[in-house]
Amino acid sequence: MSEWYDNQKKPSSDWRKKLAEHKASRKQRKLTAKEKKRLEKLEGMCHQLKRGKNVQNRQLKQWLTENEYKEFEESWKQQKEMRIDCSDKPSEVVEYEEKLSKAIFTYNRAEGYRRKGKSKSAREMGQIADVQFERLLEYFEEIMADLSLQIWFDREVDLTPNGDTTLSPQGVPRVVTSRSLDLQHGGLSSFISSKKEVKIESLENAIDELKYESESSDGDAKKLREFLNNMNDLE
């Protein structure tokens, strides 16, 4: 359907592996005693957060550089703005949810009849549910003409023989704000991070900056370009 959707479906293992290999190939800096102490503090806070413990903003401000702390604040500001955007659904998304709710209700009635052994009622209600899901998918394809709506859904529609789209609650796109167990990882929700995750990312970036030499030489710049090209190949 779109390049954006294709990227959402790519496995993360390959690029994570390449990222780890790239980091391993970088030259480590020779740290001063002061830098070693700072590195120890940064890694300690990072481990603390990963263990589920809290790290206060004042601790981050003490051990991050001024620019690093500003980047942390800006990242968290963007996350909060993204949450506000999530709460303001476009009318097309709201209508999709209403159509989905009706189709699921009918589907569940058919399943209820089936469990009770009422095969005729189950078949009739199942046929109605199929029609509702078909119309739901038609509506989905229609609103996907507006590219700005794509981030509101967790997946694309794939009706190919190997596709996972089916006429069932589990087999159709879900709105990313849904709490359903059938929600897949994708859309706007892929970019939403908790404050703890933002802190961890900021600390990991600071640790990386402190431990490794900057890639400023021609050779290192070439390696970086090759790494980025490899990342693009995965997409």
N, C-alpha and C positions, 0 to 999 in steps of 0.2 A: 504493500500500500504506500509506504513512504520510506525514505532512507532513515528517518528518525526511528520508526518502528523497528526496522531491521537492526539498528544499533542496540535497541532495548533487548533484543533476543540473543545477542552474542554472549557466549559464556565468558566469565571474568577470569577463569583460571589461566588462560594463555597470556593475557596482558599483565596479570599479576606476576607470573613467572618471569616474563621479560623485564618487568620493572625491578624485580629482585636481582636478576642477573646484571642489569645495568648498574644498580647500586653497588653490587659486589665488586664490579670492575673499576670503580672510582677510587682515586687515591685519597687516603685518609690524611688529615692534617695532623701535624705535631702540635699538641695542645700545651699551653702553659698551665701552671698549677691552678691559676684562677679559672681558666677555661675548663679544666678537668672537674673542678668543684661545681661549676655551672652545669656541665654535662650530667654530672651525677644527680643534681637537683632536678633537672628536666626529665631525665629518665625515671627518677623516682616518682615524680608526679604523674607521668604517663602510665607507669605500672599501677599506681594507686587508682587511677581512673578506670583502667581496664579490669581491675578487681572489683569494680562496683563502688569504690569509695569516692567521696567528694573532694574536690580541690577548689579552694576559694579563688575568686578573681584576683584578690590582692596577692595571692601566692604566684599566680601567673604573671601579674604585673611586675613582681619583684625579680623574676628570673628570665622573662622574655625581654628582648630589646624593645625599645619604644615603638619601632616600626612593626615588630612582630605582634605586639599587644594591640596596636591599632588595627592590624589585619584580622586578629581574632574578633575584636569588637565589630568590625565591618561584616565579617562572615556571619556572626550571630544576628546582626541587624537584618541581613538579607534573609536569613532563615525565618525570622519573625514576620517579615513582609510576605514571605512565601506562604506562611500559615494563614495570613489574612486573605491572600488570594484564594486559598483553598476553600475558605468559608463563603466566598462570593461566587457561587456557581452560575455559569451562563444558563439561560432559559432552556437551551437545547439539551444540556446535560440533565437538568431537572426533569424534562419531559422523557428523556431516555430512562431515567430511574423509575419514573411512574409506569412506563410501558413494561420495564423489566419486572417490577413488583407484581403487576397483573399476570404476567406470564408465569412467574414463579408460583403465584397463588393457585393458578389453574393446574400447573404441573403437580403441585403437592396434593391437590384434590384427587388427581388421577392416581397418584401413588397410594393415597388413602383407600380408594376403592379397590385397588389391586391387592393391598394387604388384607382387605376384608373378603376377598374372593369374589368381588363383583366385577367380573371380567368385562362384561358389556359396557357398564358405566365407566370403567377404567379406560377402555379403548376409546370411547366417545370423548371423554374428557381429555385424554392424551392427544387426540387429533386436534382438539381446540387449542391445547397448549402448543402443539407444533406450529399451528398457524400464527399464534401470538409471537412465538420466538422468531419465526420467519419474518414477520413484519417488523419486529424489533431489529433484526439484523439489516433489513432494508433501510430502516430509519438511520441506523448507525452508519451505513455506507453513505447515505445522503448527507449527514452532518459532517462527515469526515472531509468533505470538500473544503470546509473551513479548517485550515491547518492549525489555527490557534486552539482548536478544541482537542487536538490529539493528546496533549499532555494530561487531559482529564481521564484518560482510560488506560487500563493496565495491559492491554494487548490489542493486536489487530485481529481481523477476521480472516481465517484461513480455511477455505472450504475444499482444498485439494485433498486427494486420497490420504495423504499423510498428515493433513492438518488436524488441529485439535479443537476446531470449532464444531460444536454440536448443538442440537435443539434441546438444551437442558440448562439448568441453573449453573452447572459447572463449566459449560462449554461456550459461554458468551462473554464478551468484554464486561468488565466491572468498572465503575467509577472509582477513582483512586482514594476517595475519602470513605469508601465503604468499609465496614467492619466485618464483612463476610469472610469466612474461612476460605472462600473460593477466590479471593483477591490475589492476583499475582503481583510480583515485584515489577513495577514499570510506571510510565507516565510521570506525573508531577511528584508522586511519592518517592520516586527514585532519587530525587534531589533533596529531600527533606531529611535533615539530621537533627538529633537531639543536641542540647547544649553540651552534654558530656562528649558526644562525638566531635563537635566543633573544637572543644578543648584538646582532645586527643590529636586531632589533625594539626592544630596549631603547634602543639608540643613536638609532634613527629617532624614537622617541617623545620622547627628550630633546631632539633637534634641533628637532623640531616645537614642543615646549614653549618652547624658547628663542627661536625665530625669530618666532613669531606671538603676537599679543595674545590673551589669554584671552577666550573668548566669554561674557562675563558681562553685557553690556548687553542691554536688551530686544530691540534689533534683531538683535544677533548670536545671541541665544538663539532668536529666531524663525527665523533662517537655519538654525541647527543642527537645530531641530525639523523644518523642511522637508526638510533633507538626510536625516535619519533616516527620515522618512516615505517619501521616494523610495527609500531602501534597502529598506524594507519592501515597497514595491510590486514590487521586483524578485524578492522571494521568493514 
